[in-house]
Amino acid sequence: MSGTLCAVVLAAGYGVRLRPLTLQRPKALCPVGNVPLLGHALDRLAALGLCGPGRVAVNASWLSDQVVAYVGDRATTSVEADPPLGTAGALVRLREWVAGRDVLVANADAYLAGDVAPLLAGWDRDHVRLLGVPAPPGTVDAFSGYRFAGLSLLPWRWVRRLRPGAAELVREVWRPAEAAGELRVVPFDGYFRDTGTPAGYLAANLHAAGGGNLVAPDAVVTGTCRQAVVGAGAVVHGSVTRTVVWPGARVEAPEHLVDAVRAGHGVTVTVGR
C-alpha cells in the first residue's frame, strides 16, 4: 500500500465541551500524558509508515496558529476560516493534495493505546473501514454494534465524490457506505477514550499515567501527588489527586484538587465521578 495511502488528522474543532481549557489552546494540543493529543496522533501515523508533509496533512481552524507552529514540518497544514468545514469539508479542501490516493482519517481528540495496524491489514481499498469499540445497547451513533474509535479508511472514490462546503463524514460517507453494504468495522482491542469531554480527557490522562504519577522532569513538586499528571514547568505546592496539571500551571498550598484539570492562569475544571 506504500505510496497509495495518505493520512489526514482532523484538528480544527472548537472543543466547546472542554471549555474553558480550550480557550487557552486548541483541543488537539491539550496534553495527555504530557504529550499533546496531536503529537500522539502523528506518532501513531508514523508507526504505520505515514509521516512527512507528502503523506500526512493536518487541518486547523480554532487557534490555528498554535496548531501550525506545533506541526512545523512534520505534516502539511490546511488552515480553514472560521467556522471549520467539518470532517468531510476538510477532505474536500485537501483533495488536490490527496491527489487520487486513499485516505486514513484520524481524529486528533481520540486517545488510543494499543495496536491499530489491524485497521489496514488486508484492506481491499474498496470498502470503507472504521476502527470500532463495542457500543452499549441503545447507542444511537453505533455501526454494527460498535462506536467509532477515531480512525477511518476511505477509498479515493468516496473522497472524490464529496461535495464542497461544510459537511460531516458520518452523513456523507459512513452512513451511505453502510446502507450500500460497503462499510466494515474493524474491532479495536486496546484502550480508547474520546477526550472531547472533561471526564474523557481526565480518564485518558490517568490511563497514560498507568495508575501512578507522571511528572515532567522540570516540574516542581513540594506537595502531594496521587495518580496525577504534572506537566513541564508546572508547580505543585498543594495536593492533587486524580488530577492533571498543565505545563506551567500552579497548584498552591493549601489547595487540594481532586478529579480536576488545572490549566494556566488558575483555570480549573472539576470532573464529577
KEDOPA-266123 format. One line per field, with one value per residue: residue in three letters; x, y, z of N, C-alpha, C in turn; residue number from 1. Coordinates in steps of 0.2 Angstrom, whole numbers. Atoms other than C-alpha are relative to their C-alpha. Layout:
% residues N
roba	[Ala  ...]
npx	[X  ...]
npy	[Y  ...]
npz	[Z  ...]
capx	[X  ...]
capy	[Y  ...]
capz	[Z  ...]
cpx	[X  ...]
cpy	[Y  ...]
cpz	[Z  ...]
fitor	[NUM  ...]
END
This chain:
% residues 273
roba	[Met  Ser  Gly  Thr  Leu  Cys  Ala  Val  Val  Leu  Ala  Ala  Gly  Tyr  Gly  Val  Arg  Leu  Arg  Pro  Leu  Thr  Leu  Gln  Arg  Pro  Lys  Ala  Leu  Cys  Pro  Val  Gly  Asn  Val  Pro  Leu  Leu  Gly  His  Ala  Leu  Asp  Arg  Leu  Ala  Ala  Leu  Gly  Leu  Cys  Gly  Pro  Gly  Arg  Val  Ala  Val  Asn  Ala  Ser  Trp  Leu  Ser  Asp  Gln  Val  Val  Ala  Tyr  Val  Gly  Asp  Arg  Ala  Thr  Thr  Ser  Val  Glu  Ala  Asp  Pro  Pro  Leu  Gly  Thr  Ala  Gly  Ala  Leu  Val  Arg  Leu  Arg  Glu  Trp  Val  Ala  Gly  Arg  Asp  Val  Leu  Val  Ala  Asn  Ala  Asp  Ala  Tyr  Leu  Ala  Gly  Asp  Val  Ala  Pro  Leu  Leu  Ala  Gly  Trp  Asp  Arg  Asp  His  Val  Arg  Leu  Leu  Gly  Val  Pro  Ala  Pro  Pro  Gly  Thr  Val  Asp  Ala  Phe  Ser  Gly  Tyr  Arg  Phe  Ala  Gly  Leu  Ser  Leu  Leu  Pro  Trp  Arg  Trp  Val  Arg  Arg  Leu  Arg  Pro  Gly  Ala  Ala  Glu  Leu  Val  Arg  Glu  Val  Trp  Arg  Pro  Ala  Glu  Ala  Ala  Gly  Glu  Leu  Arg  Val  Val  Pro  Phe  Asp  Gly  Tyr  Phe  Arg  Asp  Thr  Gly  Thr  Pro  Ala  Gly  Tyr  Leu  Ala  Ala  Asn  Leu  His  Ala  Ala  Gly  Gly  Gly  Asn  Leu  Val  Ala  Pro  Asp  Ala  Val  Val  Thr  Gly  Thr  Cys  Arg  Gln  Ala  Val  Val  Gly  Ala  Gly  Ala  Val  Val  His  Gly  Ser  Val  Thr  Arg  Thr  Val  Val  Trp  Pro  Gly  Ala  Arg  Val  Glu  Ala  Pro  Glu  His  Leu  Val  Asp  Ala  Val  Arg  Ala  Gly  His  Gly  Val  Thr  Val  Thr  Val  Gly  Arg]
npx	[4  -5  1  7  4  -3  4  2  2  5  -1  3  6  0  -1  4  1  -6  -1  -4  -7  -2  -1  -7  -3  5  1  -5  -6  1  -5  1  -7  -5  -1  6  4  -2  -7  2  2  -5  -5  4  0  -7  -1  3  -4  3  -3  -3  5  3  4  5  3  4  4  0  4  0  -7  -4  -7  -3  0  -5  -7  -1  -2  -6  -1  2  6  3  5  5  4  7  3  5  0  -3  4  3  -5  1  -2  -7  -2  1  -5  -6  0  -6  -6  1  -2  2  -2  4  -2  1  2  -1  2  -6  2  0  -5  0  -6  0  -2  5  -2  5  5  -3  -2  4  5  1  0  7  5  -2  -1  -1  -2  6  0  7  5  6  6  4  -4  3  -5  -4  0  0  -2  -6  -1  -6  -6  -4  -4  4  -3  4  -2  0  6  5  -3  1  7  2  2  -3  4  0  4  -3  -1  5  6  -2  -3  1  7  1  -4  3  7  -1  -4  -7  -3  -3  -2  -5  0  -6  0  -4  3  2  4  2  -2  4  3  -5  -1  -4  -7  -3  -1  -6  -6  -1  -2  -7  -5  0  2  -5  -2  -4  -2  -5  -6  -1  5  -2  5  -2  6  2  3  3  2  0  -5  -2  -4  -6  0  5  -1  5  -1  6  1  4  2  4  0  -4  -2  -2  -7  0  6  -2  4  -3  2  2  5  1  4  2  3  0  -5  -2  -3  -4  4  4  6  1  6  1  4  4  -1]
npy	[-6  -6  -5  -1  -2  -6  0  -6  -1  -5  -3  -6  -1  -5  3  -4  4  0  -7  -6  3  -2  -8  -1  4  4  7  4  -1  1  6  7  3  -5  -1  -3  5  0  3  7  1  0  6  6  0  2  7  3  -2  -6  -6  -5  -4  4  5  -1  -7  -2  -6  -4  -6  -4  -1  4  -1  5  7  -1  -1  6  5  -2  4  7  2  -6  -2  -3  -4  -2  -6  2  6  6  3  6  5  1  -6  0  5  -3  -6  3  5  -1  3  8  2  7  5  2  -4  2  -6  0  -6  -2  1  7  3  7  3  7  1  -2  3  4  -4  0  7  3  -5  1  -7  -1  -2  -5  4  -4  4  0  3  2  -5  2  1  -6  -6  -2  -2  7  3  8  1  -3  -7  -2  -1  -5  1  2  0  -2  0  -6  -2  -3  -7  -4  -2  -4  -7  -6  -3  3  7  5  7  5  -1  0  7  6  3  2  6  5  2  4  6  -1  -2  5  -2  4  -1  -2  3  -4  -5  -5  -6  -6  -5  -6  -3  0  7  4  -3  2  7  1  -2  5  6  -1  1  7  1  -3  -7  -1  -7  -3  0  -6  -2  -1  3  0  3  7  2  7  1  -7  -1  -7  -2  -4  -7  -1  0  3  -1  2  7  1  7  2  -7  -2  -7  -2  -4  -7  -2  0  2  -3  2  7  3  7  2  7  1  -7  -2  -7  -2  -6  -5  2  3  6  4  6  5  4  7]
npz	[0  0  5  2  -5  -4  -7  -2  -7  -1  -6  1  -4  -5  -6  -4  -6  -5  -2  3  2  7  1  0  6  3  -3  2  -3  -7  -1  -3  -1  1  7  3  3  7  0  0  6  5  -1  2  7  2  -2  5  6  3  -3  5  3  6  -2  -5  0  -6  1  -5  0  -6  -2  5  -1  -4  3  6  -3  -2  5  4  6  0  4  3  -4  4  -5  2  -3  -5  -4  3  5  -1  2  7  3  0  5  6  1  1  5  5  -3  -1  7  2  -5  -5  -6  -7  -4  -7  -4  -4  -7  -2  -3  1  -2  2  7  5  7  3  4  7  2  5  3  7  3  4  -6  -5  -7  -7  -6  -4  -7  -1  -2  -4  3  1  2  6  6  1  7  -1  -7  -2  0  3  -5  1  6  5  6  6  6  4  4  -4  -1  7  1  -5  3  -4  -5  -7  0  -5  3  -2  4  7  2  -4  1  7  1  -3  3  6  -1  1  -6  -5  -6  -2  -7  -3  -7  -5  -4  4  -3  3  -5  1  -6  -6  -3  4  0  -6  0  4  -3  -5  3  2  -6  -2  -7  -5  2  6  -1  4  -3  -2  -4  -8  -4  -7  -3  0  6  0  6  3  5  -1  6  0  -4  -4  -7  -4  -7  -4  1  6  1  7  3  5  -1  7  0  -3  -5  -7  -5  -6  -6  -2  5  1  6  1  7  3  5  -1  6  -2  -2  -6  2  -3  2  -5  4  -5  0]
capx	[0  16  13  -6  -11  -10  -17  -27  -28  -43  -39  -50  -64  -68  -68  -83  -86  -68  -70  -63  -47  -49  -50  -31  -26  -35  -42  -29  -15  -22  -9  -12  2  12  11  -2  -16  -10  8  0  -9  6  17  3  3  22  22  11  24  14  25  31  21  19  10  1  -10  -17  -32  -34  -46  -49  -32  -24  -8  -4  -8  3  18  16  16  30  37  30  15  6  -6  -23  -30  -49  -58  -69  -81  -72  -78  -82  -74  -80  -77  -59  -56  -63  -51  -37  -42  -29  -16  -24  -22  -31  -24  -34  -35  -33  -43  -38  -47  -34  -45  -45  -34  -29  -17  -14  -11  -21  -12  -26  -37  -25  -22  -29  -39  -46  -45  -64  -74  -74  -67  -69  -60  -73  -75  -91  -106  -118  -135  -146  -131  -138  -122  -116  -111  -115  -114  -98  -94  -81  -64  -56  -48  -56  -50  -58  -56  -52  -68  -78  -66  -68  -87  -88  -96  -88  -94  -96  -101  -98  -91  -104  -118  -108  -98  -101  -120  -121  -107  -116  -133  -124  -115  -98  -94  -83  -80  -63  -64  -50  -45  -34  -39  -49  -56  -65  -56  -69  -77  -68  -72  -65  -50  -46  -48  -36  -23  -25  -23  -7  0  -3  -11  3  11  18  28  38  57  57  41  42  33  34  16  7  3  -9  -12  -8  0  10  17  33  37  22  22  13  14  -3  -11  -18  -27  -33  -28  -20  -9  -5  13  17  1  2  -6  -3  -3  -16  -25  -32  -38  -47  -53  -48  -38  -28  -23  -13  -20  -28  -41  -48  -61  -68  -74  -89  -86]
capy	[0  11  27  24  30  47  52  67  72  82  95  110  109  122  109  118  104  106  125  135  123  126  145  143  130  120  103  95  102  98  86  68  60  77  75  85  74  79  73  56  56  60  47  34  38  37  20  15  22  38  54  70  83  72  59  67  83  92  103  118  132  137  144  138  147  136  120  127  131  114  104  113  102  86  87  99  110  116  131  134  150  151  142  125  115  99  82  80  98  96  82  92  107  95  85  92  87  69  68  51  42  33  42  37  49  52  62  71  70  51  43  26  14  -2  -9  0  -9  -22  -7  -8  -27  -35  -19  -21  -2  -4  -4  10  4  11  6  2  -2  -11  1  0  -6  8  19  29  33  14  5  -14  -13  -3  15  24  24  38  31  28  22  30  24  38  36  41  56  61  62  73  90  107  115  111  93  78  61  52  59  60  43  32  30  30  16  7  7  1  -13  -5  -2  -13  -11  -17  -20  -12  -22  -8  6  20  37  51  66  78  80  84  66  58  69  66  47  47  56  44  29  37  38  20  21  31  48  55  71  81  81  100  101  107  96  100  94  78  69  54  47  64  70  86  95  104  119  116  119  109  115  109  92  84  68  60  77  84  100  108  114  130  129  131  122  132  127  123  119  101  96  80  74  90  98  114  124  141  157  147  139  124  111  98  82  73  55]
capz	[0  0  -9  -12  5  14  31  37  55  60  72  68  81  94  108  116  129  136  138  147  144  125  127  130  117  104  109  98  108  125  133  138  147  145  126  115  108  90  95  99  83  72  81  78  60  59  67  52  40  37  40  32  23  7  17  31  32  47  46  58  62  80  87  71  74  88  78  63  75  83  67  59  45  51  40  28  37  30  39  37  40  55  56  52  37  46  44  26  21  27  15  1  4  4  -11  -23  -10  -8  -27  -30  -15  -2  15  33  43  61  74  84  100  100  113  109  117  108  90  76  62  60  53  37  37  21  16  -1  -5  -10  7  19  36  54  69  82  101  107  109  124  120  113  107  93  83  83  67  68  87  88  92  81  89  80  64  47  30  14  -3  -16  -25  -9  -6  -25  -24  -8  -12  -7  9  27  30  41  36  46  34  18  19  33  33  14  14  27  18  2  11  9  27  38  56  62  81  92  107  115  126  118  125  117  125  120  137  154  160  145  145  163  161  146  156  171  159  152  170  172  189  197  194  178  182  170  174  176  186  205  217  235  239  237  221  219  202  194  178  180  165  161  172  182  201  214  232  237  235  219  217  200  193  178  180  163  158  168  179  198  212  228  246  254  238  236  219  216  199  191  177  182  167  166  173  188  177  185  178  191  184  194  197]
cpx	[4  -2  -8  -4  3  -5  -2  -2  -4  1  -2  -5  1  1  -4  -1  6  1  -1  7  1  -1  8  4  -5  0  6  7  -1  4  -3  6  6  2  -7  -3  3  7  -1  -2  5  5  -4  0  7  2  -3  4  -3  3  2  -6  -3  -5  -5  -2  -4  -4  -1  -5  1  8  5  7  4  1  6  7  2  2  6  1  -1  -6  -2  -6  -5  -4  -6  -2  -5  -7  3  -5  -3  5  0  3  8  3  0  5  7  0  5  6  -1  2  -1  2  -6  2  -2  -2  1  -3  5  -2  -1  6  0  7  -1  1  -6  2  -5  -5  3  1  -5  -6  0  0  -7  -5  3  1  0  3  -5  1  -8  -4  -5  -6  -4  4  -2  4  4  -1  1  2  6  0  7  5  6  4  -5  4  -5  3  0  -6  -5  3  -2  -7  -3  -1  3  -5  0  -4  4  1  -5  -6  2  4  -2  -7  -1  4  -3  -7  2  4  7  4  2  3  6  1  7  0  5  -5  -2  -4  -1  2  -4  -4  5  1  4  7  4  2  6  7  2  2  7  5  0  -2  4  0  4  2  6  7  1  -6  2  -5  2  -6  -1  -3  -3  -3  -1  5  2  5  6  0  -6  2  -5  2  -5  -1  -4  -1  -4  -1  5  2  4  7  -1  -5  3  -6  3  -2  -5  -5  0  -5  -1  -4  -1  5  1  4  3  -5  -5  -6  -1  -7  0  -4  -4  2  -7]
cpy	[6  5  1  2  6  0  8  0  6  3  8  2  5  -3  4  -4  0  7  0  -3  2  7  1  -3  -4  -7  -5  0  -1  -6  -6  -3  5  0  2  -6  0  -3  -8  -3  -1  -6  -7  -1  -2  -7  -5  1  6  6  4  3  -3  -5  1  8  1  6  4  6  4  0  -3  2  -4  -7  1  0  -7  -5  1  -4  -7  -2  7  2  4  4  2  6  -2  1  -6  -3  -7  -6  -2  6  0  -4  4  6  -3  -5  0  -3  -8  -3  -8  -5  -2  4  -4  6  -1  6  1  -1  -7  -2  -7  -3  -7  0  2  -3  -5  4  -1  -7  -3  5  -1  6  1  2  5  -4  5  -4  1  -3  -2  6  -3  -1  7  6  2  1  -7  -2  -8  -1  3  8  2  2  4  0  -3  -1  1  -2  7  1  3  7  4  3  5  7  5  2  -4  -6  -5  -7  -5  0  -1  -7  -6  -3  -2  -7  -6  -3  -4  -6  0  2  -6  3  -5  1  1  -3  4  4  6  5  5  6  6  3  0  -7  -5  2  -2  -8  -2  1  -5  -7  1  0  -7  -2  3  8  1  8  2  1  7  3  1  -2  0  -3  -7  -2  -7  -1  7  0  8  2  4  6  1  0  -2  0  -3  -8  -2  -8  -1  7  1  8  1  3  7  2  -1  -3  2  -3  5  -3  -8  -1  -7  0  6  1  8  2  7  5  -2  -3  -7  -3  -6  -5  -4  -7  -4]
cpz	[0  -6  -3  6  4  6  1  7  1  6  0  5  5  7  5  7  5  2  8  -2  -7  -2  0  -5  -3  3  -2  3  8  2  4  1  -1  -8  -3  -4  -7  0  0  -7  -6  2  -2  -7  -2  1  -6  -7  -4  3  -5  -3  -7  2  5  0  7  -1  7  -1  6  3  -5  0  4  -3  -5  3  3  -5  -3  -6  0  -4  -4  4  -5  5  -3  4  5  -3  -4  -5  2  -2  -7  -4  0  -5  -7  -1  -1  -6  -5  3  0  -7  -2  5  5  6  6  4  7  4  5  8  2  4  0  2  -2  -8  -4  -7  -3  -4  -8  -2  -5  -3  -7  -4  -3  6  4  7  6  5  5  7  1  3  5  -3  -1  -3  -7  -6  -1  -7  2  7  3  -1  -4  4  -4  -7  -6  -7  -6  -6  -4  -3  5  1  -7  0  6  -3  5  5  6  0  4  -4  2  -5  -7  -2  4  0  -7  -1  4  -3  -7  1  -1  6  4  6  2  8  3  7  5  4  -4  5  -5  5  0  6  6  3  -4  0  6  0  -5  3  6  -3  -2  6  3  7  5  -2  -6  1  -4  4  3  5  8  4  7  4  -1  -7  0  -6  -4  -6  1  -5  1  3  4  8  4  7  4  -1  -6  0  -6  -3  -5  1  -7  1  3  5  7  4  7  6  3  -5  0  -5  -1  -6  -3  -5  2  -6  2  2  6  -2  2  -3  5  -4  6  -2  0]
fitor	[1  2  3  4  5  6  7  8  9  10  11  12  13  14  15  16  17  18  19  20  21  22  23  24  25  26  27  28  29  30  31  32  33  34  35  36  37  38  39  40  41  42  43  44  45  46  47  48  49  50  51  52  53  54  55  56  57  58  59  60  61  62  63  64  65  66  67  68  69  70  71  72  73  74  75  76  77  78  79  80  81  82  83  84  85  86  87  88  89  90  91  92  93  94  95  96  97  98  99  100  101  102  103  104  105  106  107  108  109  110  111  112  113  114  115  116  117  118  119  120  121  122  123  124  125  126  127  128  129  130  131  132  133  134  135  136  137  138  139  140  141  142  143  144  145  146  147  148  149  150  151  152  153  154  155  156  157  158  159  160  161  162  163  164  165  166  167  168  169  170  171  172  173  174  175  176  177  178  179  180  181  182  183  184  185  186  187  188  189  190  191  192  193  194  195  196  197  198  199  200  201  202  203  204  205  206  207  208  209  210  211  212  213  214  215  216  217  218  219  220  221  222  223  224  225  226  227  228  229  230  231  232  233  234  235  236  237  238  239  240  241  242  243  244  245  246  247  248  249  250  251  252  253  254  255  256  257  258  259  260  261  262  263  264  265  266  267  268  269  270  271  272  273]
END
